Amino acid sequence: MKSILEYYQEKLRDDGALFFALIDPDKLSMEKGAKAARDSQDAGADVLLVGGSIGAQGTLLDDTVKLIKDASDLPVVLYPGSPAGLTPYADAVYFMQMLNSRDVYWLAGAQIQAATVVERMKIEPIATTYLVLAPGKAVGWMGNANLIPQERGDLAYACALAARYMGSKVVITDSGSGAPTIPPSEFYASVKKACGPDVFYFYGGGVRTPKAAEQVIWGGADGVQVGNAFEESNLDRMKKLVEAVKKAGKKKI
């Protein structure tokens, strides 16, 4: 059975870009989460991310992920807001450090708490560096982040390079759910240059239109994460966003 990282590499080789549908169990739990999973697969998404800044935990999270797995054949990767956002019913977890947090808990404490739990659950851990950009929204507030300005690709470059040197397999830059704007094209190019060919680079936050999705991929990101469009259950809008990402990805191959 291939790993999630092998799956990412395969999709990137075939399509030039990946599309991630983010399901926040705090907003879409149980049957609503399952419906979002079905809609995501129908729209052409590649991966289901499950998590959020606050999010469900315990039995509610377990049951929601079970229903999501029943509703879709797509890989389910946890995007946890804390160690409480873990469940053995997912395929993998972004084992993240928020590199630009002011709080050591998000740099090491949460990871130490979660490590043996992930081992016991036998889900695939993916070494991930998480960078929060302005305006940050809920995740910036929760993580006490020293927000990277969207126009400062040089700062993001330095952070992503540090992540690569420290062994991360994935770098995620996130402006926060519901961010009003996305960074300029040169921002993604800077981050991807720092990541090099061996580290995946994904962007999330504020991607509402096909044009914005194309800009992220054309700029240099390997994938786009979208949550709000899927929360609204607008299948036509979802499909247009996925098509934009795939169109831009194919042109990059």
ABEGO torsion letter per residue (X at the ends): XBBAAAAAAAAAAAAGBBBBBBBBAAABBEAAAAAAAAAAAAAGBABBBBEBAAEBBEAAAAAAAAAAAAABABBBBBBBABAAABBAABABBBBBBBAABABAAAAAAAAAAAAAAAAAAGBBBBBBBBBBBOAGEAAAAAAGBBBBBAABAAAAAAAAAAAAAAGBABBBBBAEBGBABBBBAAAAAAAAAAAEAABBBBBBEGBABAAAAAAAAAAGBABBBBAAAAAAGBAAAAAAAAAAAAAAAAAAX
